[in-house]
Amino acid sequence: MRRHQVLAVAAADLKRLFKSRDYIIPLAILAGLFFVFVPGIMLPLIGATERSPLMAQIGDVIGTLPQQIQDNIAGDTPAVRTAYAFAVYLLAPIAIVVPLTISSAVGANTMVGERERGTGEFLAHSPLTVQEIYMGKLIASLVPGYLATAVGFTVYSLIVNLTVGRQLGGWFFPTTGWWYLILWVVPPFIAIALAVILRLSARVRSAAAAQQASTLVTLPVIIASYGIASGLLYSPAYSALIVGALAWIVAIVLLRSGARAVRRERLLGVAADA
């Protein structure tokens, strides 16, 4: 496999994507909503309602959690502990949901989009191997999700430290669990979803069908990753390493088998359902 050919395919797709404002703007709004708007409103609001009855009730709920979880929640007042719990635990799965949604939206259109634009014939008759085409498409689908993770995670960290960290007496975020989540667990989950979505995108006849199929794939992965992400942050080290390793194994197997779904006749729109 020729690396420069793979990167050329990925670069062409990314250039086309970032020039398409009607496609990239909604994805940017989605990332900004979850990484910036929601925590930027919620966390200061929690601190401003420290003496409210609702905050006391939330504090009582936190007090009923298992002792191991309570020990991980920092803060001396109900408001600070609630803000810490929201920032570190309850909002954590956005680190998977947002990039997974973005990469899935891009990946769903990457193969079938070539046929609809009329460029599939060019790829089908090019000297590129099907494996090189597949890897280029995969990279082009991964980059937007990983980019959203890097930028969104940085902004989210600043918001958390400037709001909750100030009440705790210093910057504390990202925690160990978040580092494991971002660097080790998020990447294979995105790859697993994309391995299935790219296979579907190579088979269906329209972008609408590809988007519908990607939704069916993405939803269970989001639900599973949401639960896993929440659990890992309570016990980050050992469990995160195991879950991440298993996810990487599954991702590698699916990605290797997914390359077989890309055929030159599918890019031409022939035997799309075979």
N, C-alpha and C positions, 0 to 999 in steps of 0.2 A: 504494500500500500504506500503510495507516494504522498508524503505529508503536505507538500506544497499544493498538490491538487485538491486535497481535502480542505485545506485552509482557503483556497480560492472559491470553492463552492460555498463554504460558510460565510466568507466575506461578501460574496454577491448577495446572498440571502439577507444578511444583516444590513447591508447598504440599502436594499429595497425596503426592508422593514422600517428603518429609521427615517426614511423619506416619506413613508405612508403615515401622515398625521392622523387620519381617521382611524388608524389601527393602533398607533403608539400612544396617542393621547389618552384614550380610555384605560389602557394598561398603567400609564403613569398616574392617573387619577386613583385607580385602585390601590396602587402601592402607597400613595400619599395619604389616602383615607385611613388605611390600617396602621401604617408605620408612624404617621405624623398627627393627623387630625384626631383620631380616637384617643391615643395616649395624651396628646397635648391638651385635650379638653378634660378627660376623665381624671387624670392624676392631680392637676391643680384643684379641680372641683372637690375631690376627696379631702384634700388638705384644708379647704375653705369651710367644710361642713363638720369640723372636728367635734363641735358640741351638740350636734343635732341628734335626735332620738334614733334616726336611721343608722348613724355611725355607731352608736352604742349597740344596736341590734347586730350589726355586722361584726362588731368586736366579740359579741357573745357567740356568734356562729364560728368565728375563728377559734374561740376558746374551746369549742367542742371537737375540734379536729384532733387526730392522734398526736400524742406528745412529740413524736419524731418530726412531724410536719411543723408543729408549733415552734419547736426549737430552731427550725430553719428560717422562721419569719422574724426579721429584725424589727426593732422599734419599741418605744416605751409607752406610746399612747395608742388607743384604738385606731385613730386616723392614720398614724404613721405605719402601723402594722398592716392596715387594710391597703394603703397605697403600695407598700412593699409586696404584699401578696398579689395584687393586681399586676404590678409591673413585672415581677419575676416569674409568677406562675400562671395566672389566668390569661394574660396576653401573650404568653410565650408561643403558643402554636401559630401565631401569625407569621412567624419565621418560616414555617413550612407552607401554610395556606397560600400566602401571597405569591412567592416565587413559583410554587407548583401551578397555580392558576395561570400565571403569566406564561410560563414555558409551555403549558398545555395548549393555551390559545394559539401560540406561535406554531407549535409542532403539529397541531391538527390541520393546518393549512399548508404545511411545507411541501408535501408530495402532491396532493390533489391540486394545489394552487398552480403547480407547474403546468398541468394539463389545461386548467381553465385560462391561464395567461397565454397558452400556446407556446411556451418555452420548453415543454416536456420533450418535444421532438429534438430540440437542440441537445439536451442532456442525453437522450436515448442514443443519438448517433455520435456522441462525443467519444474520445478515447478513454474517458473515465471508466473505471470499473464500477460495478454496482455497489461494492463495499465502500469505495471512495465517495460516491454520491450519498450513500446512507450516512457515513461518518460526518460529512460536511453538513448535511441537514440536521444531524443530531447536535453538532456543536452550535449551529445557528439557533437551535431551539433552547439549548442550555444557557447560552450567554445572557439573554434578557432576564431569565429567572435568577441566575447567580448575580447579575449586576444589580437587580432590584434588592436582593438579599444584602449585598455589601453596602449599598447606599442607604437603604432603609434601616438596616441594623445600626449603622453609624449614627444616623439622625435619631433613631429611637433611643440609643444609649445616651446621647446628649440630653434628650428630654427627660429620661428617667433620672439621670444624675443631677440635673438642674432643679428638678422638683422634689423627688424623694430623697436623693442624696444629700441635698441641703438640709433636710430635716434629720437625717441620720448622722450628720457631722462630717461628711466627706463622700467622695465618689466611690461607689462600690460595684457598679455595673460596667461590663458584663460579669456575671458570676461564673463559677466553674461549669455549672450545668449548661449555661447558655453557650459557652465556648465549645463544649462537646456537641451541642445541638447544631450550631452553625457550621462547624468545620467537619464534623464526622457523620452526623445523622441526616441532615437536610440533603446533601448532594445525592446519596443513593436513592432516596425516596423520589426525588425529581427524575432521576434516570430511569427508575422502574416505571413510572407513569409514562414517560416519553417513549420508552421502548415499545409499550403497547400502542400508544397513540400513533407513532410513526408507522407501525405495521398497518393500523386501520386506515391511516391517511393514504397509504399506497394502494389500498384495495377499493375504497369507496369511489363514487363517481362525481360527487360534488362537495364543495367546501361546507355547505350546510349540513350534509350528512356526516362529514368529518367532525364538525363542532358538536353535533349531537352525540356522536360516539365518544368523543373525548370527555364529554360531561359524565357519561356513564362510567368511564374509567377513572376520572379524577375524583369523583365524589367518594367512593369507598376508600381510596388512598388518603384523601383528606381526613376522613373520619378516623381511619386507623392511625395516621400520623399525629392527629390531634391528641388522641389518647396516649400514644407512646411518648410524645413530646412532654405532655404534662407529667407523666410518671417519671420520666428520666430526670427532670429537674429536681425531684425530691431525692433521688438517689443517683447522682450523675455519673460517677466514675465507672464502676464495674458494669452496671447495666447498660450504660450508653455505649461502651466499647463492644459489648456482645451484640446489642441490637444493630449498631452500625455495621459490624462485621457481617452479620447475617444479611442485612439489607444490601451490602455491597456484593455479596455472592449472588443473590437473586438478580440484582441489576446487571451484573456481568453476563450471567446466563441468558437473560432476556435480550440484552443488547446484541449478543453474538447471534442468537437465533433470529432476531428481528431483521438483521441484514439480508436474510434469505427472502424476505417479503418484497424487497425492491427488485423489480425486473424491468427490463427495458420496454417490454410491451405494455406494462402498466403506465409508464410515463407517457406513452403514446395514446393511452386510453383504450387499449386492446386487452380483453380478458381481465377487466378490472375486478371482476367478482370471482376470478378463479382462485 
